[in-house]
């Protein structure tokens, strides 16, 4: 029970890095000695320093003889930073508790092996399911070659995103709109289709959370785009890609993205659903009815049978201001 409590502390720290550390995983680390926390850390913006290094620096000499709770197996390879497994050995850590084995071929058990070879007691698999949920994007990139994809939709009770004339501001309330910015903050990139970019010229940035590392802005289109807000502290870099949905997502994986949020439009959303690339649906439903002449949020899927429809399992539902938030996961989501 003690191990689970401290691992959940480490997982809370790891979540601080989501959307901020790609291409690296968001990791948390807690150092415990004689029942007291002597150091804690999480992966820093851009992916380094790593969580273990941050926690060891905070603990100093108090790390000797401590237990390290790490949400992902400590790295074992020499990259832009030395291996964290070796740093834990040098610091005199007595025990290491991890949640997940790192599937990256450069690690994949080697970090645990370094620790055990140094005489450190290693316990694996603590809070594994919770850690998989946190690492869903990183696991997707390593295991499937593409980032995790979230499809977001704000709609009326009857699933419409605008009136027949195109009026859409605002179907959902201020609380839901603020939650969307928090959602962007937890993703590496925000993606839209070309028609949405041309019609709305969206900023696709995070607002209302102070200075943050802005997500990459992605527009999927082969046609010229209008001028969008410039890059800079308030906007992330802009990537334009074109091609089959599978190829676009694979290219984003090659570029190191782990978590992508798609905010429309309907044609792009439908193509991603048809290709089986949507891992998570997040909907904001408002208590307003727009009717059959309102504009649908998702384009035609060409379904002949109900059995062919993409299906998701309910993961969360709650009230958010005057609206309802509901989150759904694909049945084969990597966190299972």
Beta strands, then each sheet from edge to edge (+ up, - down):
strand 1: 28-33
strand 2: 36-42
strand 3: 67-70
strand 4: 95-98
strand 5: 121-123
strand 6: 148-155
strand 7: 160-162
strand 8: 189-193
strand 9: 216-220
strand 10: 238-241
strand 11: 259-262
strand 12: 280-285
strand 13: 295-296
strand 14: 312-320
strand 15: 323-330
sheet 1: 2+ 1- 3+ 4+ 5+
sheet 2: 10+ 9+ 8+ 11+ 6+ 12+ 15- 14+
sheet 3: 7+ 13-
end
